[in-house]
């Protein structure tokens, strides 16, 4: 990271940003062209889960190239300056790179859906087996992860 003073080094700080983020962005490569889509997601400390329709552009791209980037951010306010070049944004963010795959095992698919729901609610949900069976769940195994904040921590 070029601005090392902005780096978040503690995994607890990185995980805290992910847990506080409501929408992550999934970056894909579609035949050499970037494709980014916002997602609801769940995170268990090592793996990110999301679900999608059983067909569509996102899934087609993932089946061709399962190398992905995930972005999580928490905007913390606009910084105003006297000149345009002094304006900026306070934020905390995370970038994660990994490999995505469709979850075939019904038990893990159910677990993935539970992880997604636990990101948004403390309530325990039950999922009808037929719904679990027809829901496409994607698992992203994170290989590298970095956190950044501006302004830097003191």
DSSP file (Angstrom, degrees, kcal/mol; ACC not computed):
  #  RESIDUE AA STRUCTURE BP1 BP2  ACC     N-H-->O    O-->H-N    N-H-->O    O-->H-N    TCO  KAPPA ALPHA  PHI   PSI    X-CA   Y-CA   Z-CA
    1    1 A X              0   0    0      0, 0.0     3,-0.4     0, 0.0     6,-0.1   0.000 360.0 360.0 360.0 127.1    0.0    0.0    0.0
    2    2 A X        +     0   0    0      1,-0.3     2,-1.2     2,-0.1     3,-0.1   0.910 360.0  47.2 -61.4 -45.6    1.5    3.3   -1.1
    3    3 A X  S >  S+     0   0    0      1,-0.2     3,-2.4     2,-0.1     4,-0.4  -0.651  70.9 174.7 -97.9  77.2    0.2    5.3    1.9
    4    4 A X  G >  S+     0   0    0     -2,-1.2     3,-1.1    -3,-0.4    -1,-0.2   0.735  71.4  68.2 -60.8 -23.9    1.2    2.9    4.6
    5    5 A X  G 3  S+     0   0    0      1,-0.2   148,-0.5    -3,-0.1    -1,-0.3   0.704  99.8  51.5 -69.0 -16.3    0.1    5.3    7.4
    6    6 A X  G <  S+     0   0    0     -3,-2.4   143,-2.2   146,-0.2    -1,-0.2   0.531  85.8 114.0 -92.9  -7.7   -3.5    4.7    6.2
    7    7 A X  E <   -A  148   0A   0     -3,-1.1     2,-0.7    -4,-0.4   141,-0.3  -0.388  60.6-143.2 -69.5 138.1   -3.3    0.9    6.3
    8    8 A X  E     +A  147   0A   0    139,-2.4   139,-0.7     1,-0.1    -1,-0.1  -0.913  23.6 175.7 -97.3 114.2   -5.4   -1.0    8.8
    9    9 A X        +     0   0    0     -2,-0.7     2,-0.3   137,-0.1    -1,-0.1   0.767  48.3  88.5 -94.7 -28.5   -3.1   -3.9   10.0
   10   10 A X    >>  -     0   0    0      1,-0.2     4,-1.8     2,-0.0     3,-0.5  -0.562  68.2-144.2 -78.6 131.4   -5.2   -5.5   12.7
   11   11 A X  H 3> S+     0   0    0     -2,-0.3     4,-3.1     1,-0.2     5,-0.2   0.840 100.7  61.2 -61.9 -32.3   -7.5   -8.2   11.4
   12   12 A X  H 3> S+     0   0    0      1,-0.2     4,-2.0     2,-0.2    -1,-0.2   0.881 104.4  48.8 -63.0 -36.3  -10.1   -7.2   14.0
   13   13 A X  H <> S+     0   0    0     -3,-0.5     4,-1.6     2,-0.2    -1,-0.2   0.898 112.6  47.3 -67.9 -40.9  -10.2   -3.7   12.4
   14   14 A X  H  X S+     0   0    0     -4,-1.8     4,-2.0     2,-0.2     3,-0.2   0.942 113.5  47.6 -63.9 -48.5  -10.6   -5.2    9.0
   15   15 A X  H  X S+     0   0    0     -4,-3.1     4,-2.8     1,-0.2     5,-0.2   0.870 107.3  57.9 -62.2 -36.0  -13.3   -7.6   10.2
   16   16 A X  H  X S+     0   0    0     -4,-2.0     4,-1.5    -5,-0.2    -1,-0.2   0.887 105.9  49.0 -61.6 -39.1  -15.1   -4.8   12.0
   17   17 A X  H  X S+     0   0    0     -4,-1.6     4,-1.0    -3,-0.2    -1,-0.2   0.937 111.7  48.7 -64.8 -46.1  -15.4   -2.8    8.7
   18   18 A X  H >< S+     0   0    0     -4,-2.0     3,-0.8     1,-0.2    -2,-0.2   0.930 111.6  49.2 -60.3 -45.3  -16.8   -5.9    6.9
   19   19 A X  H 3< S+     0   0    0     -4,-2.8    -1,-0.2     1,-0.2    -2,-0.2   0.794 112.5  48.6 -66.1 -27.0  -19.3   -6.5    9.7
   20   20 A X  H 3< S+     0   0    0     -4,-1.5     2,-0.3    -5,-0.2    -1,-0.2   0.588  91.5  96.4 -88.5 -10.6  -20.4   -2.9    9.6
   21   21 A X    <<  -     0   0    0     -4,-1.0     3,-0.1    -3,-0.8    53,-0.1  -0.628  52.7-168.1 -82.8 134.7  -20.9   -2.7    5.9
   22   22 A X  S    S+     0   0    0     -2,-0.3     2,-0.4     1,-0.3    19,-0.3   0.798  75.1  28.1 -91.0 -31.8  -24.4   -3.3    4.5
   23   23 A X        -     0   0    0     50,-0.2    50,-0.4    17,-0.1    -1,-0.3  -0.996  67.4-164.8-132.8 129.0  -23.6   -3.7    0.8
   24   24 A X  E     -B   39   0A   0     15,-2.1    15,-3.0    -2,-0.4     2,-0.5  -0.725  18.3-127.8-105.2 164.2  -20.4   -5.0   -0.7
   25   25 A X  E     -BC  38  71A   0     46,-2.5    46,-2.3    -2,-0.3     2,-0.6  -0.951  13.4-150.6-115.2 130.2  -19.3   -4.7   -4.3
   26   26 A X  E     -BC  37  70A   0     11,-3.0    11,-2.1    -2,-0.5     2,-0.5  -0.874   9.1-156.7-100.7 121.7  -18.2   -7.7   -6.3
   27   27 A X  E     +BC  36  69A   0     42,-3.8    42,-1.8    -2,-0.6     2,-0.3  -0.879  18.0 172.7-102.4 128.0  -15.7   -7.0   -9.0
   28   28 A X  E     -B   35   0A   0      7,-3.0     7,-2.0    -2,-0.5     2,-0.5  -0.806  30.5-127.1-125.9 166.0  -15.5   -9.5  -11.9
   29   29 A X  E     -B   34   0A   0     38,-0.3     2,-0.9    36,-0.3     5,-0.2  -0.957  19.0-167.9-120.2 113.0  -13.6   -9.6  -15.2
   30   30 A X  E >  S-B   33   0A   0      3,-3.4     3,-1.2    -2,-0.5    31,-0.1  -0.809  75.0 -41.4-104.1  92.5  -15.9  -10.2  -18.2
   31   31 A X  T 3  S-     0   0    0     -2,-0.9    -1,-0.2     1,-0.3     3,-0.1   0.916 124.1 -40.0  52.3  48.5  -13.6  -11.1  -21.1
   32   32 A X  T 3  S+     0   0    0      1,-0.2     2,-0.4    -3,-0.0    -1,-0.3   0.405 120.7 105.9  86.2  -2.1  -11.2   -8.4  -20.2
   33   33 A X  E <  S-B   30   0A   0     -3,-1.2    -3,-3.4     2,-0.0    -1,-0.2  -0.915  72.5-116.0-112.1 137.2  -13.8   -5.8  -19.2
   34   34 A X  E     -B   29   0A   0     -2,-0.4     2,-0.4    -5,-0.2    -5,-0.2  -0.394  28.3-174.4 -69.6 146.3  -14.6   -4.9  -15.5
   35   35 A X  E     -B   28   0A   0     -7,-2.0    -7,-3.0    -2,-0.1     2,-0.4  -0.949   2.8-175.8-141.9 119.1  -18.0   -5.7  -14.2
   36   36 A X  E     +B   27   0A   0     -2,-0.4     2,-0.4    -9,-0.2    -9,-0.2  -0.957   2.8 178.6-122.4 134.8  -18.9   -4.5  -10.6
   37   37 A X  E     -B   26   0A   0    -11,-2.1   -11,-3.0    -2,-0.4     2,-0.2  -0.998  27.1-122.7-137.3 137.0  -22.2   -5.4   -8.9
   38   38 A X  E     -B   25   0A   0     -2,-0.4     2,-0.3   -13,-0.2   -13,-0.2  -0.532  36.5-172.0 -76.7 146.9  -23.5   -4.5   -5.4
   39   39 A X  E     -B   24   0A   0    -15,-3.0   -15,-2.1    -2,-0.2     2,-0.3  -0.980  31.7-130.5-139.1 147.5  -24.4   -7.4   -3.2
   40   40 A X        +     0   0    0     -2,-0.3    11,-0.3   -17,-0.2     2,-0.3  -0.732  49.7 169.1 -79.9 149.8  -26.0   -8.4    0.1
   41   41 A X        -     0   0    0    -19,-0.3     2,-0.3    -2,-0.3     9,-0.2  -0.933  34.1-135.4-155.4 171.1  -23.6  -10.7    1.7
   42   42 A X  E     -D   49   0A   0      7,-2.1     7,-2.8    -2,-0.3     2,-0.4  -0.979  14.7-162.1-135.8 150.9  -22.6  -12.7    4.8
   43   43 A X  E     -D   48   0A   0     72,-0.4     5,-0.2    -2,-0.3    -2,-0.0  -0.997  12.9-174.1-138.1 128.2  -19.1  -13.1    6.3
   44   44 A X        -     0   0    0      3,-2.1     4,-0.1    -2,-0.4    -1,-0.1   0.269  64.6 -88.2-105.8  11.6  -18.0  -15.7    8.8
   45   45 A X  S    S+     0   0    0      2,-0.3     3,-0.1   -30,-0.1   -30,-0.0   0.162 122.4  30.5 102.8 -17.6  -14.4  -14.4    9.4
   46   46 A X  S    S+     0   0    0      1,-0.4    96,-1.2    94,-0.0     2,-0.4   0.527 115.7  45.9-136.4 -33.0  -12.9  -16.3    6.5
   47   47 A X  E     - E   0 141A   0     94,-0.2    -3,-2.1    92,-0.0     2,-0.5  -0.920  61.3-146.6-124.7 142.5  -15.5  -16.8    3.8
   48   48 A X  E     -DE  43 140A   0     92,-2.0    92,-3.0    -2,-0.4     2,-0.4  -0.928  18.6-165.8-106.0 133.4  -17.9  -14.4    2.1
   49   49 A X  E     +DE  42 139A   0     -7,-2.8    -7,-2.1    -2,-0.5     2,-0.3  -0.914  13.8 163.1-115.4 145.2  -21.3  -15.8    1.0
   50   50 A X  E     - E   0 138A   0     88,-1.9    88,-3.5    -2,-0.4     2,-0.3  -0.963  23.1-138.1-147.0 164.7  -23.8  -14.3   -1.3
   51   51 A X  E     + E   0 137A   0    -11,-0.3     2,-0.3    -2,-0.3    86,-0.2  -0.868  22.0 170.6-122.8 159.8  -26.8  -15.7   -3.3
   52   52 A X  E     - E   0 136A   0     84,-2.2    84,-1.1    -2,-0.3     4,-0.1  -0.939  41.4 -68.8-154.7 173.9  -28.0  -15.0   -6.8
   53   53 A X        -     0   0    0     -2,-0.3     6,-0.1     2,-0.1    82,-0.1  -0.314  49.7-111.7 -65.5 154.8  -30.4  -16.1   -9.4
   54   54 A X  S    S+     0   0    0     80,-0.2     2,-0.3     5,-0.0    -1,-0.1   0.556 101.1  24.9 -70.1  -5.1  -29.7  -19.5  -11.0
   55   55 A X  S    S+     0   0    0     81,-0.0     2,-0.2     4,-0.0    -2,-0.1  -0.985  79.0  96.8-151.5 158.1  -28.9  -17.7  -14.3
   56   56 A X  S  > S-     0   0    0     -2,-0.3     4,-2.3     1,-0.1     5,-0.2  -0.783  77.8 -65.7 143.3 172.9  -27.7  -14.3  -15.3
   57   57 A X  H  > S+     0   0    0     -2,-0.2     4,-2.7     1,-0.2     5,-0.2   0.893 123.7  53.9 -60.5 -45.4  -24.7  -12.3  -16.2
   58   58 A X  H  > S+     0   0    0      1,-0.2     4,-2.3     2,-0.2    -1,-0.2   0.928 113.1  43.1 -57.3 -47.5  -23.0  -12.4  -12.8
   59   59 A X  H  > S+     0   0    0      2,-0.2     4,-2.1     1,-0.2    -1,-0.2   0.877 111.8  54.1 -68.8 -38.1  -23.1  -16.2  -12.7
   60   60 A X  H  X S+     0   0    0     -4,-2.3     4,-1.1     2,-0.2    -2,-0.2   0.927 110.9  46.4 -59.9 -44.7  -22.1  -16.6  -16.4
   61   61 A X  H >X S+     0   0    0     -4,-2.7     4,-2.8     1,-0.2     3,-0.6   0.928 111.1  51.8 -64.5 -44.8  -19.0  -14.4  -15.7
   62   62 A X  H 3< S+     0   0    0     -4,-2.3    -1,-0.2     1,-0.2    -2,-0.2   0.855 106.7  53.8 -61.2 -35.1  -18.1  -16.4  -12.5
   63   63 A X  H 3< S+     0   0    0     -4,-2.1    -1,-0.2     1,-0.2    -2,-0.2   0.788 114.8  41.3 -70.3 -26.3  -18.3  -19.7  -14.4
   64   64 A X  H << S+     0   0    0     -4,-1.1     2,-0.3    -3,-0.6    -2,-0.2   0.838 135.9   9.9 -85.2 -37.8  -15.8  -18.3  -16.9
   65   65 A X     <  -     0   0    0     -4,-2.8   -36,-0.3    -5,-0.1    -1,-0.3  -0.863  59.3-176.6-149.3 105.2  -13.5  -16.6  -14.5
   66   66 A X        +     0   0    0     -2,-0.3    34,-2.8    -3,-0.2     2,-0.5   0.291  50.0 112.7 -92.5  11.3  -13.9  -17.2  -10.7
   67   67 A X  E     + F   0  99A   0     32,-0.2   -38,-0.3   -38,-0.1     2,-0.3  -0.751  49.9 175.0 -82.9 124.0  -11.2  -14.8   -9.6
   68   68 A X  E     - F   0  98A   0     30,-2.7    30,-2.1    -2,-0.5     2,-0.4  -0.825  31.2-145.8-132.0 164.5  -12.9  -11.9   -7.8
   69   69 A X  E     -CF  27  97A   0    -42,-1.8   -42,-3.8    -2,-0.3     2,-0.4  -0.994  14.6-160.0-127.3 137.1  -12.4   -8.8   -5.8
   70   70 A X  E     -CF  26  96A   0     26,-3.1    26,-2.5    -2,-0.4     2,-0.4  -0.954   3.9-163.3-117.3 138.4  -14.7   -7.6   -3.0
   71   71 A X  E     +CF  25  95A   0    -46,-2.3   -46,-2.5    -2,-0.4     2,-0.4  -0.984   8.0 179.7-125.0 132.5  -14.9   -4.1   -1.8
   72   72 A X  E     + F   0  94A   0     22,-2.4    22,-2.7    -2,-0.4     2,-0.3  -0.987  11.0 172.8-126.7 136.4  -16.4   -3.0    1.5
   73   73 A X  E     - F   0  93A   0    -50,-0.4     2,-0.4    -2,-0.4   -51,-0.2  -0.998  26.8-159.5-148.7 154.1  -16.6    0.6    2.7
   74   74 A X  E     - F   0  92A   0     18,-2.8    18,-1.4    -2,-0.3     2,-0.2  -0.924  21.2-147.0-128.3 103.3  -17.9    2.9    5.4
   75   75 A X  E     - F   0  91A   0     -2,-0.4    16,-0.3    16,-0.2     3,-0.1  -0.524  14.8-175.3 -68.7 137.0  -18.1    6.6    4.4
   76   76 A X  E     -     0   0A   0     14,-3.3    15,-0.2     1,-0.4    -1,-0.1   0.201  51.2 -58.7-123.4  15.6  -17.5    8.7    7.5
   77   77 A X  E     - F   0  90A   0     13,-0.6    13,-3.4     2,-0.0    -1,-0.4  -0.208  52.3 -79.7 124.7 150.2  -18.0   12.2    6.1
   78   78 A X  E     - F   0  89A   0     11,-0.2     2,-0.6    -2,-0.1    11,-0.3  -0.585  33.2-144.2 -79.7 138.3  -17.0   14.8    3.7
   79   79 A X  E     - F   0  88A   0      9,-2.6     9,-2.1    -2,-0.3     2,-0.3  -0.935  18.0-154.5-104.2 118.1  -13.8   16.8    4.4
   80   80 A X        -     0   0    0     -2,-0.6     2,-0.3     7,-0.2     7,-0.1  -0.706  12.9-173.6 -95.5 144.5  -14.3   20.4    3.2
   81   81 A X        -     0   0    0     -2,-0.3     6,-0.1     2,-0.1     7,-0.0  -0.835  38.5-113.6-130.5 169.4  -11.4   22.6    2.2
   82   82 A X  S    S+     0   0    0     -2,-0.3     2,-0.3     4,-0.1    -1,-0.1   0.812 105.7  37.3 -72.2 -29.2  -10.7   26.1    1.2
   83   83 A X  S >  S-     0   0    0      1,-0.1     3,-1.9    -3,-0.0     4,-0.3  -0.856  91.5-111.6-120.6 158.1   -9.7   25.0   -2.3
   84   84 A X  G >  S+     0   0    0     -2,-0.3     3,-1.5     1,-0.3    -1,-0.1   0.864 116.2  58.1 -55.4 -38.8  -11.1   22.2   -4.4
   85   85 A X  G 3  S+     0   0    0      1,-0.3    -1,-0.3    -3,-0.0    -3,-0.0   0.600  99.2  60.4 -71.5  -9.2   -7.9   20.1   -4.0
   86   86 A X  G <  S+     0   0    0     -3,-1.9    -1,-0.3     2,-0.1    -2,-0.2   0.419  83.4 100.4 -96.7   0.4   -8.3   20.2   -0.2
   87   87 A X    <   +     0   0    0     -3,-1.5     2,-0.3    -4,-0.3    -7,-0.2  -0.512  45.3 137.6 -81.1 154.7  -11.7   18.4   -0.3
   88   88 A X  E     -F   79   0A   0     -9,-2.1    -9,-2.6    -2,-0.2     2,-0.4  -0.911  44.2 -95.4-169.9-163.4  -11.8   14.7    0.5
   89   89 A X  E     -F   78   0A   0     -2,-0.3     2,-0.4   -11,-0.3   -11,-0.2  -1.000  17.4-137.4-138.8 135.6  -13.7   12.0    2.3
   90   90 A X  E     +F   77   0A   0    -13,-3.4   -14,-3.3    -2,-0.4   -13,-0.6  -0.789  46.7 146.1 -85.9 136.4  -13.2   10.3    5.6
   91   91 A X  E     -FG  75 150A   0     59,-2.3    59,-2.4    -2,-0.4     2,-0.4  -0.984  45.0-140.5-160.7 164.9  -13.7    6.5    5.2
   92   92 A X  E     +FG  74 149A   0    -18,-1.4   -18,-2.8    -2,-0.3     2,-0.3  -0.991  34.2 172.5-129.9 136.3  -12.7    3.0    6.2
   93   93 A X  E     -FG  73 148A   0     55,-3.0    55,-2.6    -2,-0.4     2,-0.4  -0.967  21.8-155.8-146.3 159.8  -12.5    0.4    3.5
   94   94 A X  E     -FG  72 147A   0    -22,-2.7   -22,-2.4    -2,-0.3     2,-0.4  -0.998   2.8-164.1-135.8 137.9  -11.5   -3.2    2.8
   95   95 A X  E     -FG  71 146A   0     51,-2.3    51,-2.5    -2,-0.4     2,-0.4  -0.991  12.7-176.8-118.5 132.3  -10.4   -4.9   -0.4
   96   96 A X  E     -FG  70 145A   0    -26,-2.5   -26,-3.1    -2,-0.4     2,-0.4  -0.986   9.3-161.4-129.3 139.7  -10.4   -8.7   -0.6
   97   97 A X  E     +FG  69 144A   0     47,-2.7    46,-3.2    -2,-0.4    47,-1.8  -0.948  31.1 124.1-118.4 140.9   -9.3  -10.9   -3.4
   98   98 A X  E     -FG  68 142A   0    -30,-2.1   -30,-2.7    -2,-0.4     2,-0.4  -0.925  54.0 -76.8-168.9-166.9  -10.3  -14.5   -3.7
   99   99 A X  E     -FG  67 141A   0     42,-1.8    42,-2.6    -2,-0.3     2,-0.3  -0.957  35.6-152.6-119.3 131.0  -11.8  -17.4   -5.6
  100  100 A X  E     + G   0 140A   0    -34,-2.8     2,-0.3    -2,-0.4    40,-0.2  -0.760  16.8 171.2-103.6 148.2  -15.6  -17.8   -6.0
  101  101 A X  E     - G   0 139A   0     38,-2.0    38,-2.8    -2,-0.3     2,-0.2  -0.989  36.9-106.0-151.2 150.6  -17.5  -21.1   -6.4
  102  102 A X  E     - G   0 138A   0     -2,-0.3     2,-0.7    36,-0.2    36,-0.2  -0.555  37.4-123.6 -71.6 138.3  -21.1  -22.2   -6.4
  103  103 A X        +     0   0    0     34,-3.0    34,-0.4    -2,-0.2    -1,-0.1  -0.771  32.9 174.4 -88.0 117.6  -21.9  -24.2   -3.3
  104  104 A X        +     0   0    0     -2,-0.7     2,-0.3    32,-0.1    -1,-0.2   0.827  52.3  89.5 -91.0 -36.9  -23.2  -27.6   -4.3
  105  105 A X     >  -     0   0    0      1,-0.2     4,-2.5     2,-0.0     5,-0.2  -0.466  69.5-145.7 -68.3 123.6  -23.6  -29.2   -0.9
  106  106 A X  H  > S+     0   0    0     -2,-0.3     4,-2.4     1,-0.2     5,-0.2   0.850  98.0  54.7 -59.1 -35.1  -27.1  -28.5    0.6
  107  107 A X  H  > S+     0   0    0      2,-0.2     4,-2.1     1,-0.2    -1,-0.2   0.918 112.0  42.0 -65.1 -43.6  -25.7  -28.3    4.1
  108  108 A X  H  > S+     0   0    0      2,-0.2     4,-2.9     1,-0.2    -2,-0.2   0.862 111.3  56.5 -71.9 -34.0  -23.2  -25.7    3.2
  109  109 A X  H  X S+     0   0    0     -4,-2.5     4,-2.1     2,-0.2    -2,-0.2   0.934 109.1  46.7 -60.5 -44.7  -25.7  -23.9    1.1
  110  110 A X  H  X S+     0   0    0     -4,-2.4     4,-2.3     2,-0.2    -2,-0.2   0.926 112.1  50.4 -61.4 -45.3  -28.0  -23.6    4.2
  111  111 A X  H  X S+     0   0    0     -4,-2.1     4,-2.5     1,-0.2    -2,-0.2   0.912 108.6  52.6 -60.3 -42.3  -25.1  -22.5    6.3
  112  112 A X  H  X S+     0   0    0     -4,-2.9     4,-2.3     1,-0.2    -1,-0.2   0.907 109.4  48.6 -59.5 -43.2  -24.2  -19.8    3.7
  113  113 A X  H  X S+     0   0    0     -4,-2.1     4,-2.5     2,-0.2    -1,-0.2   0.882 111.2  50.7 -64.7 -38.1  -27.8  -18.5    3.7
  114  114 A X  H  X S+     0   0    0     -4,-2.3     4,-2.5     2,-0.2    -2,-0.2   0.895 109.3  50.8 -66.1 -39.4  -27.7  -18.4    7.6
  115  115 A X  H  X S+     0   0    0     -4,-2.5     4,-1.0     2,-0.2   -72,-0.4   0.910 110.5  50.0 -63.9 -41.8  -24.4  -16.5    7.5
  116  116 A X  H >X S+     0   0    0     -4,-2.3     3,-0.8   -74,-0.2     4,-0.7   0.957 113.5  44.6 -60.4 -50.6  -26.0  -14.0    5.0
  117  117 A X  H >X S+     0   0    0     -4,-2.5     4,-1.6     1,-0.2     3,-1.0   0.860 107.5  58.3 -65.3 -34.8  -29.0  -13.5    7.2
  118  118 A X  H 3< S+     0   0    0     -4,-2.5    -1,-0.2     1,-0.3    -2,-0.2   0.731  97.0  63.9 -68.9 -19.2  -27.0  -13.2   10.4
  119  119 A X  H << S+     0   0    0     -4,-1.0    -1,-0.3    -3,-0.8    -2,-0.2   0.815 115.5  29.5 -68.3 -29.1  -25.1  -10.3    8.9
  120  120 A X  H << S+     0   0    0     -3,-1.0     2,-0.3    -4,-0.7    -2,-0.2   0.569 127.2  24.7-108.2 -12.8  -28.4   -8.3    8.8
  121  121 A X     <  -     0   0    0     -4,-1.6    -1,-0.2     2,-0.1     0, 0.0  -0.999  51.4-143.9-155.1 147.7  -30.3   -9.7   11.8
  122  122 A X  S    S+     0   0    0     -2,-0.3     2,-0.1    -3,-0.1    -4,-0.1   0.549  75.1 107.7 -84.2  -9.6  -29.9  -11.4   15.1
  123  123 A X  S    S-     0   0    0     -6,-0.2     2,-0.5     1,-0.1    -2,-0.1  -0.421  72.7-126.9 -69.9 141.8  -33.0  -13.4   14.5
  124  124 A X        -     0   0    0     -2,-0.1     2,-0.3    -6,-0.0    -2,-0.1  -0.794  28.6-161.3 -89.5 129.5  -32.7  -17.1   13.6
  125  125 A X        -     0   0    0     -2,-0.5     2,-0.4   -11,-0.1    -7,-0.0  -0.829  10.9-144.0-111.7 148.5  -34.4  -18.0   10.4
  126  126 A X        -     0   0    0     -2,-0.3     2,-0.5   -12,-0.0    -2,-0.0  -0.861  14.1-150.5-105.2 149.5  -35.5  -21.4    9.1
  127  127 A X        -     0   0    0     -2,-0.4     2,-0.1     4,-0.0     5,-0.0  -0.977  19.2-119.6-122.1 124.1  -35.3  -22.1    5.4
  128  128 A X    >>  -     0   0    0     -2,-0.5     4,-2.1     1,-0.1     3,-0.9  -0.397  25.5-125.3 -59.5 134.2  -37.7  -24.4    3.6
  129  129 A X  H 3> S+     0   0    0      1,-0.3     4,-2.5     2,-0.2     5,-0.2   0.851 110.0  56.0 -51.8 -38.3  -35.6  -27.3    2.1
  130  130 A X  H 3> S+     0   0    0      1,-0.2     4,-1.5     2,-0.2    -1,-0.3   0.871 107.9  48.6 -63.8 -35.2  -37.1  -26.6   -1.4
  131  131 A X  H <> S+     0   0    0     -3,-0.9     4,-0.8     2,-0.2    -2,-0.2   0.911 111.0  49.3 -70.1 -42.1  -35.9  -23.0   -1.2
  132  132 A X  H >< S+     0   0    0     -4,-2.1     3,-0.7     1,-0.2    -2,-0.2   0.910 109.5  54.3 -60.9 -41.5  -32.4  -24.0   -0.1
  133  133 A X  H 3< S+     0   0    0     -4,-2.5    -1,-0.2    -5,-0.2    -2,-0.2   0.865 113.9  38.9 -62.6 -37.9  -32.3  -26.5   -3.0
  134  134 A X  H 3< S+     0   0    0     -4,-1.5     2,-0.5    -5,-0.2    -1,-0.2   0.435  94.5  98.5 -97.6   2.4  -33.2  -23.9   -5.7
  135  135 A X    <<  -     0   0    0     -4,-0.8     2,-0.7    -3,-0.7   -82,-0.1  -0.771  68.6-137.4 -92.2 131.1  -31.1  -21.0   -4.3
  136  136 A X  E     -E   52   0A   0    -84,-1.1   -84,-2.2    -2,-0.5     2,-0.5  -0.780  23.6-170.9 -87.1 118.0  -27.7  -20.4   -5.9
  137  137 A X  E     -E   51   0A   0     -2,-0.7   -34,-3.0   -34,-0.4     2,-0.4  -0.930   5.9-156.9-112.2 133.3  -25.2  -19.7   -3.1
  138  138 A X  E     -EG  50 102A   0    -88,-3.5   -88,-1.9    -2,-0.5     2,-0.5  -0.914   1.2-157.3-112.1 135.9  -21.7  -18.5   -3.9
  139  139 A X  E     -EG  49 101A   0    -38,-2.8   -38,-2.0    -2,-0.4     2,-0.6  -0.942   1.8-160.3-112.0 130.6  -18.8  -18.9   -1.6
  140  140 A X  E     -EG  48 100A   0    -92,-3.0   -92,-2.0    -2,-0.5     2,-0.7  -0.950   6.5-154.0-112.8 114.3  -15.7  -16.6   -1.9
  141  141 A X  E     -EG  47  99A   0    -42,-2.6   -42,-1.8    -2,-0.6     2,-0.3  -0.787  21.5-134.1 -85.1 116.8  -12.6  -18.0   -0.3
  142  142 A X  E     + G   0  98A   0    -96,-1.2   -44,-0.3    -2,-0.7     3,-0.1  -0.561  30.8 172.2 -78.6 130.0  -10.5  -14.9    0.6
  143  143 A X  E     +     0   0A   0    -46,-3.2     2,-0.3     1,-0.4   -45,-0.2   0.775  69.9  14.1-104.8 -40.6   -6.8  -15.1   -0.3
  144  144 A X  E     + G   0  97A   0    -47,-1.8   -47,-2.7     2,-0.0    -1,-0.4  -0.993  65.1 180.0-136.8 147.1   -5.6  -11.6    0.4
  145  145 A X  E     - G   0  96A   0     -2,-0.3     2,-0.3   -49,-0.2   -49,-0.2  -0.994   0.9-179.9-148.5 137.2   -7.3   -8.8    2.3
  146  146 A X  E     - G   0  95A   0    -51,-2.5   -51,-2.3    -2,-0.3     2,-0.3  -0.975  11.1-152.6-137.0 151.7   -6.3   -5.2    3.1
  147  147 A X  E     -AG   8  94A   0   -139,-0.7  -139,-2.4    -2,-0.3     2,-0.3  -0.925  11.6-177.0-123.8 151.3   -7.9   -2.4    5.1
  148  148 A X  E     -AG   7  93A   0    -55,-2.6   -55,-3.0    -2,-0.3     2,-0.3  -0.994   2.7-172.6-146.0 147.3   -7.4    1.4    4.7
  149  149 A X  E     - G   0  92A   0   -143,-2.2     2,-0.4    -2,-0.3   -57,-0.2  -0.995  18.3-124.8-141.8 149.5   -8.7    4.4    6.5
  150  150 A X  E    S+ G   0  91A   0    -59,-2.4   -59,-2.3    -2,-0.3     2,-0.2  -0.973  95.3  34.9-139.9 125.0   -8.6    8.1    5.9
  151  151 A X  S    S-     0   0    0     -2,-0.4    -1,-0.1   -61,-0.2     3,-0.1   0.529 106.1-113.8 -73.4 162.9   -7.6   10.1    7.9
  152  152 A X        -     0   0    0     -2,-0.2  -146,-0.2     1,-0.1    -2,-0.1  -0.222  33.3-100.3 -60.3 153.0   -4.9    7.7    9.2
  153  153 A X              0   0    0   -148,-0.5    -1,-0.1  -146,-0.2  -146,-0.0  -0.434 360.0 360.0 -71.2 152.7   -5.2    6.5   12.7
  154  154 A X              0   0    0     -2,-0.1    -1,-0.1    -3,-0.1    -2,-0.1   0.470 360.0 360.0 -85.6 360.0   -3.0    8.3   15.2
